[in-house]
């Protein structure tokens, strides 16, 4: 299941990149906590971390690794959970000296029974996932532009 969403933020690219990649639990509506387990290359490729999300009161734990890290233009992580895996790529594009476009590309792969559910109802889940992804990026934009970051 794949989805992509973009948002334009009235902040410089370096600031948007740093806040987006290093403060996920602050701006995300689903990430409750994130913890670096083993930092490599200043938080770059090979850094291992743990993320806890919560949806509808149900917590889920993911173990992640940074697979690409090219400040301030791209960051990619791979997350493994008990029910599914997520590849999330963030691309950052400077529109001018004070504006940045952030595009999030996500691929979610179900495990076990969810693999079957995804194949049967994936089209419905893509719509819901894209809407949730958009809400996340709108919240990121709000926080950065309001100076809450």
Rosetta constraint file for C-alpha pairs under 8 A:
AtomPair CA 1 CA 107 HARMONIC 5.51 0.50
AtomPair CA 1 CA 108 HARMONIC 5.16 0.50
AtomPair CA 1 CA 109 HARMONIC 6.46 0.50
AtomPair CA 1 CA 118 HARMONIC 7.18 0.50
AtomPair CA 1 CA 122 HARMONIC 6.26 0.50
AtomPair CA 1 CA 125 HARMONIC 7.82 0.50
AtomPair CA 1 CA 126 HARMONIC 6.33 0.50
AtomPair CA 2 CA 105 HARMONIC 7.39 0.50
AtomPair CA 2 CA 106 HARMONIC 5.60 0.50
AtomPair CA 2 CA 107 HARMONIC 4.43 0.50
AtomPair CA 2 CA 108 HARMONIC 6.48 0.50
AtomPair CA 2 CA 126 HARMONIC 6.83 0.50
AtomPair CA 3 CA 105 HARMONIC 5.83 0.50
AtomPair CA 3 CA 106 HARMONIC 5.36 0.50
AtomPair CA 3 CA 107 HARMONIC 6.67 0.50
AtomPair CA 3 CA 126 HARMONIC 6.51 0.50
AtomPair CA 3 CA 129 HARMONIC 7.24 0.50
AtomPair CA 3 CA 130 HARMONIC 5.91 0.50
AtomPair CA 4 CA 103 HARMONIC 6.84 0.50
AtomPair CA 4 CA 104 HARMONIC 5.50 0.50
AtomPair CA 4 CA 105 HARMONIC 4.36 0.50
AtomPair CA 4 CA 106 HARMONIC 6.31 0.50
AtomPair CA 4 CA 130 HARMONIC 6.90 0.50
AtomPair CA 4 CA 133 HARMONIC 7.98 0.50
AtomPair CA 5 CA 103 HARMONIC 5.54 0.50
AtomPair CA 5 CA 104 HARMONIC 5.42 0.50
AtomPair CA 5 CA 105 HARMONIC 6.77 0.50
AtomPair CA 5 CA 130 HARMONIC 6.85 0.50
AtomPair CA 5 CA 133 HARMONIC 6.67 0.50
AtomPair CA 5 CA 134 HARMONIC 6.01 0.50
AtomPair CA 5 CA 137 HARMONIC 7.98 0.50
AtomPair CA 6 CA 101 HARMONIC 6.71 0.50
AtomPair CA 6 CA 102 HARMONIC 5.45 0.50
AtomPair CA 6 CA 103 HARMONIC 4.12 0.50
AtomPair CA 6 CA 104 HARMONIC 6.33 0.50
AtomPair CA 6 CA 134 HARMONIC 7.49 0.50
AtomPair CA 6 CA 137 HARMONIC 7.43 0.50
AtomPair CA 7 CA 101 HARMONIC 5.65 0.50
AtomPair CA 7 CA 102 HARMONIC 5.45 0.50
AtomPair CA 7 CA 103 HARMONIC 6.61 0.50
AtomPair CA 7 CA 134 HARMONIC 7.99 0.50
AtomPair CA 7 CA 137 HARMONIC 6.37 0.50
AtomPair CA 7 CA 138 HARMONIC 6.93 0.50
AtomPair CA 7 CA 141 HARMONIC 7.38 0.50
AtomPair CA 8 CA 99 HARMONIC 6.87 0.50
AtomPair CA 8 CA 100 HARMONIC 5.61 0.50
AtomPair CA 8 CA 101 HARMONIC 4.32 0.50
AtomPair CA 8 CA 102 HARMONIC 6.34 0.50
AtomPair CA 8 CA 141 HARMONIC 7.43 0.50
AtomPair CA 9 CA 16 HARMONIC 7.90 0.50
AtomPair CA 9 CA 99 HARMONIC 5.60 0.50
AtomPair CA 9 CA 100 HARMONIC 5.23 0.50
AtomPair CA 9 CA 101 HARMONIC 6.24 0.50
AtomPair CA 9 CA 102 HARMONIC 7.62 0.50
AtomPair CA 9 CA 141 HARMONIC 5.40 0.50
AtomPair CA 9 CA 144 HARMONIC 7.53 0.50
AtomPair CA 9 CA 145 HARMONIC 6.96 0.50
AtomPair CA 10 CA 98 HARMONIC 5.77 0.50
AtomPair CA 10 CA 99 HARMONIC 4.39 0.50
AtomPair CA 10 CA 100 HARMONIC 6.48 0.50
AtomPair CA 10 CA 141 HARMONIC 7.90 0.50
AtomPair CA 10 CA 144 HARMONIC 7.97 0.50
AtomPair CA 10 CA 145 HARMONIC 6.15 0.50
AtomPair CA 11 CA 15 HARMONIC 6.78 0.50
AtomPair CA 11 CA 16 HARMONIC 6.49 0.50
AtomPair CA 11 CA 98 HARMONIC 4.82 0.50
AtomPair CA 11 CA 99 HARMONIC 5.00 0.50
AtomPair CA 11 CA 100 HARMONIC 6.29 0.50
AtomPair CA 11 CA 144 HARMONIC 7.06 0.50
AtomPair CA 11 CA 145 HARMONIC 6.74 0.50
AtomPair CA 12 CA 16 HARMONIC 6.33 0.50
AtomPair CA 12 CA 94 HARMONIC 7.26 0.50
AtomPair CA 12 CA 96 HARMONIC 7.98 0.50
AtomPair CA 12 CA 97 HARMONIC 5.90 0.50
AtomPair CA 12 CA 98 HARMONIC 4.39 0.50
AtomPair CA 12 CA 99 HARMONIC 5.49 0.50
AtomPair CA 12 CA 100 HARMONIC 6.12 0.50
AtomPair CA 13 CA 17 HARMONIC 5.99 0.50
AtomPair CA 13 CA 72 HARMONIC 6.50 0.50
AtomPair CA 13 CA 73 HARMONIC 7.86 0.50
AtomPair CA 13 CA 92 HARMONIC 6.80 0.50
AtomPair CA 13 CA 93 HARMONIC 6.97 0.50
AtomPair CA 13 CA 94 HARMONIC 5.59 0.50
AtomPair CA 13 CA 97 HARMONIC 7.81 0.50
AtomPair CA 13 CA 98 HARMONIC 7.46 0.50
AtomPair CA 13 CA 99 HARMONIC 6.95 0.50
AtomPair CA 13 CA 100 HARMONIC 5.31 0.50
AtomPair CA 14 CA 18 HARMONIC 6.13 0.50
AtomPair CA 14 CA 71 HARMONIC 7.64 0.50
AtomPair CA 14 CA 72 HARMONIC 5.47 0.50
AtomPair CA 15 CA 19 HARMONIC 6.14 0.50
AtomPair CA 16 CA 20 HARMONIC 5.88 0.50
AtomPair CA 16 CA 100 HARMONIC 7.29 0.50
AtomPair CA 16 CA 144 HARMONIC 7.40 0.50
AtomPair CA 17 CA 21 HARMONIC 6.07 0.50
AtomPair CA 17 CA 71 HARMONIC 7.04 0.50
AtomPair CA 17 CA 72 HARMONIC 5.51 0.50
AtomPair CA 17 CA 73 HARMONIC 7.28 0.50
AtomPair CA 17 CA 92 HARMONIC 6.91 0.50
AtomPair CA 18 CA 22 HARMONIC 5.85 0.50
AtomPair CA 18 CA 23 HARMONIC 7.99 0.50
AtomPair CA 18 CA 72 HARMONIC 7.63 0.50
AtomPair CA 19 CA 23 HARMONIC 5.45 0.50
AtomPair CA 19 CA 24 HARMONIC 7.71 0.50
AtomPair CA 19 CA 149 HARMONIC 6.92 0.50
AtomPair CA 20 CA 24 HARMONIC 6.10 0.50
AtomPair CA 20 CA 27 HARMONIC 7.82 0.50
AtomPair CA 20 CA 140 HARMONIC 7.48 0.50
AtomPair CA 21 CA 75 HARMONIC 7.38 0.50
AtomPair CA 23 CA 27 HARMONIC 6.89 0.50
AtomPair CA 24 CA 28 HARMONIC 5.64 0.50
AtomPair CA 24 CA 31 HARMONIC 6.96 0.50
AtomPair CA 24 CA 34 HARMONIC 7.32 0.50
AtomPair CA 25 CA 29 HARMONIC 7.86 0.50
AtomPair CA 25 CA 31 HARMONIC 5.13 0.50
AtomPair CA 25 CA 32 HARMONIC 5.70 0.50
AtomPair CA 25 CA 33 HARMONIC 5.38 0.50
AtomPair CA 25 CA 34 HARMONIC 6.24 0.50
AtomPair CA 27 CA 136 HARMONIC 7.41 0.50
AtomPair CA 27 CA 139 HARMONIC 6.27 0.50
AtomPair CA 27 CA 140 HARMONIC 5.31 0.50
AtomPair CA 27 CA 143 HARMONIC 6.97 0.50
AtomPair CA 28 CA 136 HARMONIC 5.66 0.50
AtomPair CA 28 CA 139 HARMONIC 7.23 0.50
AtomPair CA 28 CA 140 HARMONIC 7.24 0.50
AtomPair CA 29 CA 136 HARMONIC 6.19 0.50
AtomPair CA 29 CA 139 HARMONIC 7.81 0.50
AtomPair CA 30 CA 53 HARMONIC 5.20 0.50
AtomPair CA 30 CA 54 HARMONIC 5.37 0.50
AtomPair CA 30 CA 55 HARMONIC 6.31 0.50
AtomPair CA 31 CA 51 HARMONIC 6.88 0.50
AtomPair CA 31 CA 52 HARMONIC 5.90 0.50
AtomPair CA 31 CA 53 HARMONIC 4.24 0.50
AtomPair CA 31 CA 54 HARMONIC 6.51 0.50
AtomPair CA 32 CA 51 HARMONIC 7.63 0.50
AtomPair CA 32 CA 52 HARMONIC 5.56 0.50
AtomPair CA 32 CA 53 HARMONIC 5.23 0.50
AtomPair CA 32 CA 54 HARMONIC 6.49 0.50
AtomPair CA 33 CA 51 HARMONIC 5.75 0.50
AtomPair CA 33 CA 52 HARMONIC 5.27 0.50
AtomPair CA 33 CA 53 HARMONIC 7.13 0.50
AtomPair CA 34 CA 49 HARMONIC 7.04 0.50
AtomPair CA 34 CA 50 HARMONIC 5.62 0.50
AtomPair CA 34 CA 51 HARMONIC 4.36 0.50
AtomPair CA 34 CA 52 HARMONIC 6.42 0.50
AtomPair CA 35 CA 49 HARMONIC 5.49 0.50
AtomPair CA 35 CA 50 HARMONIC 5.24 0.50
AtomPair CA 35 CA 51 HARMONIC 6.52 0.50
AtomPair CA 36 CA 47 HARMONIC 7.46 0.50
AtomPair CA 36 CA 48 HARMONIC 6.18 0.50
AtomPair CA 36 CA 49 HARMONIC 4.23 0.50
AtomPair CA 36 CA 50 HARMONIC 6.48 0.50
AtomPair CA 37 CA 47 HARMONIC 7.72 0.50
AtomPair CA 37 CA 48 HARMONIC 5.43 0.50
AtomPair CA 37 CA 49 HARMONIC 4.84 0.50
AtomPair CA 37 CA 50 HARMONIC 6.88 0.50
AtomPair CA 38 CA 47 HARMONIC 5.67 0.50
AtomPair CA 38 CA 48 HARMONIC 5.08 0.50
AtomPair CA 38 CA 49 HARMONIC 6.79 0.50
AtomPair CA 39 CA 43 HARMONIC 5.32 0.50
AtomPair CA 39 CA 44 HARMONIC 7.62 0.50
AtomPair CA 39 CA 46 HARMONIC 7.49 0.50
AtomPair CA 39 CA 47 HARMONIC 4.56 0.50
AtomPair CA 39 CA 48 HARMONIC 6.41 0.50
AtomPair CA 40 CA 44 HARMONIC 5.91 0.50
AtomPair CA 40 CA 45 HARMONIC 6.66 0.50
AtomPair CA 40 CA 46 HARMONIC 5.70 0.50
AtomPair CA 40 CA 47 HARMONIC 4.80 0.50
AtomPair CA 40 CA 48 HARMONIC 8.00 0.50
AtomPair CA 41 CA 45 HARMONIC 6.63 0.50
AtomPair CA 41 CA 46 HARMONIC 7.64 0.50
AtomPair CA 41 CA 47 HARMONIC 7.51 0.50
AtomPair CA 43 CA 47 HARMONIC 5.61 0.50
AtomPair CA 43 CA 66 HARMONIC 7.99 0.50
AtomPair CA 44 CA 66 HARMONIC 6.35 0.50
AtomPair CA 44 CA 68 HARMONIC 7.23 0.50
AtomPair CA 44 CA 69 HARMONIC 5.24 0.50
AtomPair CA 45 CA 65 HARMONIC 7.62 0.50
AtomPair CA 45 CA 66 HARMONIC 4.93 0.50
AtomPair CA 45 CA 67 HARMONIC 5.18 0.50
AtomPair CA 45 CA 68 HARMONIC 5.50 0.50
AtomPair CA 45 CA 69 HARMONIC 5.73 0.50
AtomPair CA 46 CA 65 HARMONIC 5.97 0.50
AtomPair CA 46 CA 66 HARMONIC 5.40 0.50
AtomPair CA 46 CA 67 HARMONIC 6.37 0.50
AtomPair CA 47 CA 65 HARMONIC 5.58 0.50
AtomPair CA 47 CA 66 HARMONIC 5.39 0.50
AtomPair CA 48 CA 63 HARMONIC 7.50 0.50
AtomPair CA 48 CA 64 HARMONIC 5.73 0.50
AtomPair CA 48 CA 65 HARMONIC 4.54 0.50
AtomPair CA 48 CA 66 HARMONIC 6.73 0.50
AtomPair CA 49 CA 63 HARMONIC 6.00 0.50
AtomPair CA 49 CA 64 HARMONIC 5.16 0.50
AtomPair CA 49 CA 65 HARMONIC 6.26 0.50
AtomPair CA 50 CA 61 HARMONIC 7.20 0.50
AtomPair CA 50 CA 62 HARMONIC 5.77 0.50
AtomPair CA 50 CA 63 HARMONIC 4.60 0.50
AtomPair CA 50 CA 64 HARMONIC 5.91 0.50
AtomPair CA 51 CA 61 HARMONIC 5.84 0.50
AtomPair CA 51 CA 62 HARMONIC 5.16 0.50
AtomPair CA 51 CA 63 HARMONIC 6.39 0.50
AtomPair CA 51 CA 64 HARMONIC 7.38 0.50
AtomPair CA 52 CA 59 HARMONIC 6.60 0.50
AtomPair CA 52 CA 60 HARMONIC 5.61 0.50
AtomPair CA 52 CA 61 HARMONIC 4.50 0.50
AtomPair CA 52 CA 62 HARMONIC 6.26 0.50
AtomPair CA 53 CA 59 HARMONIC 5.51 0.50
AtomPair CA 53 CA 60 HARMONIC 5.24 0.50
AtomPair CA 53 CA 61 HARMONIC 6.44 0.50
AtomPair CA 53 CA 62 HARMONIC 8.00 0.50
AtomPair CA 54 CA 58 HARMONIC 5.22 0.50
AtomPair CA 54 CA 59 HARMONIC 4.23 0.50
AtomPair CA 54 CA 60 HARMONIC 6.18 0.50
AtomPair CA 55 CA 59 HARMONIC 6.64 0.50
AtomPair CA 60 CA 81 HARMONIC 7.37 0.50
AtomPair CA 61 CA 81 HARMONIC 6.11 0.50
AtomPair CA 61 CA 82 HARMONIC 7.80 0.50
AtomPair CA 62 CA 79 HARMONIC 5.74 0.50
AtomPair CA 62 CA 80 HARMONIC 5.20 0.50
AtomPair CA 62 CA 81 HARMONIC 4.51 0.50
AtomPair CA 62 CA 82 HARMONIC 7.70 0.50
AtomPair CA 63 CA 79 HARMONIC 5.54 0.50
AtomPair CA 63 CA 80 HARMONIC 5.25 0.50
AtomPair CA 63 CA 81 HARMONIC 6.64 0.50
AtomPair CA 64 CA 77 HARMONIC 6.60 0.50
AtomPair CA 64 CA 78 HARMONIC 5.40 0.50
AtomPair CA 64 CA 79 HARMONIC 4.23 0.50
AtomPair CA 64 CA 80 HARMONIC 6.21 0.50
AtomPair CA 65 CA 77 HARMONIC 5.62 0.50
AtomPair CA 65 CA 78 HARMONIC 5.47 0.50
AtomPair CA 65 CA 79 HARMONIC 6.75 0.50
AtomPair CA 66 CA 75 HARMONIC 7.58 0.50
AtomPair CA 66 CA 76 HARMONIC 5.99 0.50
AtomPair CA 66 CA 77 HARMONIC 4.41 0.50
AtomPair CA 66 CA 78 HARMONIC 6.53 0.50
AtomPair CA 67 CA 75 HARMONIC 7.81 0.50
AtomPair CA 67 CA 76 HARMONIC 5.53 0.50
AtomPair CA 67 CA 77 HARMONIC 5.37 0.50
AtomPair CA 67 CA 78 HARMONIC 6.73 0.50
AtomPair CA 68 CA 74 HARMONIC 7.22 0.50
AtomPair CA 68 CA 75 HARMONIC 5.38 0.50
AtomPair CA 68 CA 76 HARMONIC 4.83 0.50
AtomPair CA 68 CA 77 HARMONIC 6.99 0.50
AtomPair CA 69 CA 74 HARMONIC 5.96 0.50
AtomPair CA 69 CA 75 HARMONIC 4.58 0.50
AtomPair CA 69 CA 76 HARMONIC 6.53 0.50
AtomPair CA 70 CA 74 HARMONIC 5.05 0.50
AtomPair CA 70 CA 75 HARMONIC 6.23 0.50
AtomPair CA 71 CA 75 HARMONIC 7.43 0.50
AtomPair CA 72 CA 92 HARMONIC 6.79 0.50
AtomPair CA 73 CA 91 HARMONIC 5.70 0.50
AtomPair CA 73 CA 92 HARMONIC 4.55 0.50
AtomPair CA 73 CA 93 HARMONIC 6.37 0.50
AtomPair CA 74 CA 89 HARMONIC 7.27 0.50
AtomPair CA 74 CA 90 HARMONIC 5.60 0.50
AtomPair CA 74 CA 91 HARMONIC 4.63 0.50
AtomPair CA 74 CA 92 HARMONIC 6.03 0.50
AtomPair CA 75 CA 89 HARMONIC 5.83 0.50
AtomPair CA 75 CA 90 HARMONIC 5.25 0.50
AtomPair CA 75 CA 91 HARMONIC 6.78 0.50
AtomPair CA 76 CA 87 HARMONIC 7.23 0.50
AtomPair CA 76 CA 88 HARMONIC 5.66 0.50
AtomPair CA 76 CA 89 HARMONIC 4.20 0.50
AtomPair CA 76 CA 90 HARMONIC 6.20 0.50
AtomPair CA 77 CA 87 HARMONIC 5.88 0.50
AtomPair CA 77 CA 88 HARMONIC 5.46 0.50
AtomPair CA 77 CA 89 HARMONIC 6.52 0.50
AtomPair CA 78 CA 85 HARMONIC 7.37 0.50
AtomPair CA 78 CA 86 HARMONIC 5.82 0.50
AtomPair CA 78 CA 87 HARMONIC 4.59 0.50
AtomPair CA 78 CA 88 HARMONIC 6.54 0.50
AtomPair CA 79 CA 85 HARMONIC 5.50 0.50
AtomPair CA 79 CA 86 HARMONIC 5.01 0.50
AtomPair CA 79 CA 87 HARMONIC 6.34 0.50
AtomPair CA 80 CA 84 HARMONIC 6.58 0.50
AtomPair CA 80 CA 85 HARMONIC 4.56 0.50
AtomPair CA 80 CA 86 HARMONIC 6.65 0.50
AtomPair CA 81 CA 85 HARMONIC 5.72 0.50
AtomPair CA 82 CA 111 HARMONIC 7.69 0.50
AtomPair CA 83 CA 110 HARMONIC 6.25 0.50
AtomPair CA 83 CA 111 HARMONIC 5.34 0.50
AtomPair CA 83 CA 112 HARMONIC 7.39 0.50
AtomPair CA 83 CA 114 HARMONIC 6.89 0.50
AtomPair CA 84 CA 108 HARMONIC 6.76 0.50
AtomPair CA 84 CA 109 HARMONIC 5.49 0.50
AtomPair CA 84 CA 110 HARMONIC 4.31 0.50
AtomPair CA 84 CA 111 HARMONIC 5.16 0.50
AtomPair CA 84 CA 114 HARMONIC 7.51 0.50
AtomPair CA 85 CA 108 HARMONIC 5.72 0.50
AtomPair CA 85 CA 109 HARMONIC 5.25 0.50
AtomPair CA 85 CA 110 HARMONIC 6.57 0.50
AtomPair CA 85 CA 111 HARMONIC 7.73 0.50
AtomPair CA 86 CA 106 HARMONIC 6.79 0.50
AtomPair CA 86 CA 107 HARMONIC 5.62 0.50
AtomPair CA 86 CA 108 HARMONIC 4.55 0.50
AtomPair CA 86 CA 109 HARMONIC 6.46 0.50
AtomPair CA 87 CA 106 HARMONIC 5.61 0.50
AtomPair CA 87 CA 107 HARMONIC 5.15 0.50
AtomPair CA 87 CA 108 HARMONIC 6.60 0.50
AtomPair CA 88 CA 104 HARMONIC 6.83 0.50
AtomPair CA 88 CA 105 HARMONIC 5.77 0.50
AtomPair CA 88 CA 106 HARMONIC 4.54 0.50
AtomPair CA 88 CA 107 HARMONIC 6.64 0.50
AtomPair CA 89 CA 104 HARMONIC 5.63 0.50
AtomPair CA 89 CA 105 HARMONIC 5.10 0.50
AtomPair CA 89 CA 106 HARMONIC 6.41 0.50
AtomPair CA 90 CA 102 HARMONIC 6.69 0.50
AtomPair CA 90 CA 103 HARMONIC 5.65 0.50
AtomPair CA 90 CA 104 HARMONIC 4.63 0.50
AtomPair CA 90 CA 105 HARMONIC 6.51 0.50
AtomPair CA 91 CA 101 HARMONIC 7.99 0.50
AtomPair CA 91 CA 102 HARMONIC 5.70 0.50
AtomPair CA 91 CA 103 HARMONIC 5.15 0.50
AtomPair CA 91 CA 104 HARMONIC 6.52 0.50
AtomPair CA 92 CA 100 HARMONIC 6.58 0.50
AtomPair CA 92 CA 101 HARMONIC 5.72 0.50
AtomPair CA 92 CA 102 HARMONIC 4.74 0.50
AtomPair CA 92 CA 103 HARMONIC 6.62 0.50
AtomPair CA 93 CA 100 HARMONIC 5.50 0.50
AtomPair CA 93 CA 101 HARMONIC 5.05 0.50
AtomPair CA 93 CA 102 HARMONIC 6.57 0.50
AtomPair CA 94 CA 98 HARMONIC 7.90 0.50
AtomPair CA 94 CA 99 HARMONIC 6.14 0.50
AtomPair CA 94 CA 100 HARMONIC 4.61 0.50
AtomPair CA 94 CA 101 HARMONIC 6.49 0.50
AtomPair CA 95 CA 99 HARMONIC 5.28 0.50
AtomPair CA 95 CA 100 HARMONIC 5.40 0.50
AtomPair CA 95 CA 101 HARMONIC 6.78 0.50
AtomPair CA 96 CA 100 HARMONIC 7.31 0.50
AtomPair CA 104 CA 133 HARMONIC 7.85 0.50
AtomPair CA 109 CA 115 HARMONIC 6.99 0.50
AtomPair CA 109 CA 118 HARMONIC 7.92 0.50
AtomPair CA 110 CA 114 HARMONIC 4.81 0.50
AtomPair CA 110 CA 115 HARMONIC 4.26 0.50
AtomPair CA 110 CA 116 HARMONIC 7.86 0.50
AtomPair CA 110 CA 118 HARMONIC 6.52 0.50
AtomPair CA 111 CA 115 HARMONIC 5.08 0.50
AtomPair CA 112 CA 116 HARMONIC 7.40 0.50
AtomPair CA 113 CA 117 HARMONIC 6.52 0.50
AtomPair CA 114 CA 118 HARMONIC 5.89 0.50
AtomPair CA 115 CA 119 HARMONIC 6.31 0.50
AtomPair CA 116 CA 120 HARMONIC 6.26 0.50
AtomPair CA 117 CA 121 HARMONIC 5.77 0.50
AtomPair CA 117 CA 122 HARMONIC 7.15 0.50
AtomPair CA 118 CA 122 HARMONIC 4.41 0.50
AtomPair CA 118 CA 125 HARMONIC 7.54 0.50
AtomPair CA 121 CA 125 HARMONIC 6.45 0.50
AtomPair CA 122 CA 126 HARMONIC 5.97 0.50
AtomPair CA 123 CA 127 HARMONIC 6.69 0.50
AtomPair CA 124 CA 128 HARMONIC 6.57 0.50
AtomPair CA 125 CA 129 HARMONIC 5.86 0.50
AtomPair CA 126 CA 130 HARMONIC 5.95 0.50
AtomPair CA 127 CA 131 HARMONIC 6.26 0.50
AtomPair CA 128 CA 132 HARMONIC 6.26 0.50
AtomPair CA 129 CA 133 HARMONIC 5.99 0.50
AtomPair CA 130 CA 134 HARMONIC 6.06 0.50
AtomPair CA 131 CA 135 HARMONIC 6.31 0.50
AtomPair CA 132 CA 136 HARMONIC 6.29 0.50
AtomPair CA 133 CA 137 HARMONIC 6.43 0.50
AtomPair CA 134 CA 138 HARMONIC 6.10 0.50
AtomPair CA 135 CA 139 HARMONIC 6.19 0.50
AtomPair CA 136 CA 140 HARMONIC 6.33 0.50
AtomPair CA 137 CA 141 HARMONIC 6.17 0.50
AtomPair CA 138 CA 142 HARMONIC 6.15 0.50
AtomPair CA 139 CA 143 HARMONIC 6.17 0.50
AtomPair CA 140 CA 144 HARMONIC 6.21 0.50
AtomPair CA 141 CA 145 HARMONIC 5.97 0.50
AtomPair CA 142 CA 146 HARMONIC 5.90 0.50
AtomPair CA 143 CA 147 HARMONIC 6.21 0.50
AtomPair CA 143 CA 148 HARMONIC 4.95 0.50
AtomPair CA 143 CA 149 HARMONIC 5.70 0.50
AtomPair CA 144 CA 148 HARMONIC 6.06 0.50
AtomPair CA 144 CA 149 HARMONIC 5.23 0.50
